[in-house]
Structure formats: structure tokens, C-alpha cells
Amino acid sequence: MTIRAGLLALLTSEPKYGYQLKSEFDNDTAGVWSLNVGQVYTTLDRLERDGCVVAGATDADGRKLYHLTSVGRDELATWFAEPVAEDAPPRDELLIKILLATKTPGVDALEVIDLERQALHEMMRRHRRQRLRLNGDGDLTADLLLDALIARIESSLRWLDVVEERLVKARKSRTGRSAR
């Protein structure tokens, strides 16, 4: 739904052509989620099919301009008015790696946690340095992106602490039982 809603949002100000929508989406999301131009046109075809946009006249360069319809405005308003659903956990490589490390023979999950923790701390330092370089330049998108990245890293670090605590506790419990 995000690409679909993103294109609808970008069309609220004026009609636009496909590549223009791709460029603005990439720019407005600070490049976090770069769209393939093919995705844009496929999504525009679906939006047109569903009555959310109409392809209008072409611009001076022959590019087809897409216009938002009232159906599209209603769909966008609904998207903004509803919280993001938590259907299933996102595919998170760190989560998968740690879960598998706890079950894979010959892999010390605590070593994997330490490695990941070090990498996360380095990412945090890099993002904080970047924030200092951008400080005061007025780029709200970049500020919000860095805030989100740092918050996610902090969350991942807290989760790694919890995992480590549970693993250590489980190992102590197994060691205590086997000694009896």
C-alpha cells in the first residue's frame, strides 16, 4: 500500500508523469526506499484501473500526466487516517540471524550478538556524526530520517540486551540441571 499511497500523495498538488513521481518519491523519502520506475508505472496502471487516477493529456515533452481523482483522494485520506497494521513482523535480517544463531549447532549466539552490537554502535556513531554535519540546515526530511534510524538502532540494541540476558540465563539453567 505504501507505493500506492505515496503516488497518490504526490499527485495531490498537481498532475505528474511517471518518472517525476519516482524522483519525487525518492527525494521525499530521503532515498530510504528508492522506487524502480517500472514499479511506478505498474502502480499507476492499477490506480487508473481502480479509478484513483486518470491519465490526462501529455506535457510539452510528450509525457503522459496523471491526475488524482476524488476516489484517489478518498483512498489517500483513509490511508492517512488509519494506523499502520501490524500484520506480521517485517523481514528483519538481524532478527532472523539471531533466531537462527540460537538454534544452529556450532554457532555461539552470544558471539553473534557481540558482533552485531559492535556494528550497531558504529552505525549509531555514523548517523550521529551525519546529524551534526546537517545540524541547522533545515532539512526536515533528513532530520526525521536520522531520528528514525537512530531510534531503530537503539531499539535493536535493547533487544540484543534482552536476548543476551535470556541466553545467559538459559545456559546457567542448563548447566545447573546437568550438574545434578
Secondary structure, DSSP 8 states (H G I E B T S, - for coil): -HHHHHHHHHTTSS-B-HHHHHHHHHHHTTTSS---HHHHHHHHHHHHHTTSEEEEEE-TTS-EEEEE-HHHHHHHHHHHHS-----S----HHHHHHHHHTTSTT--HHHHHHHHHHHHHHHHHHHHHHHHHHTTS--HHHHHHHHHHHHHHHHHHHHHHHHHHHHHHHHHHHHHHHH-
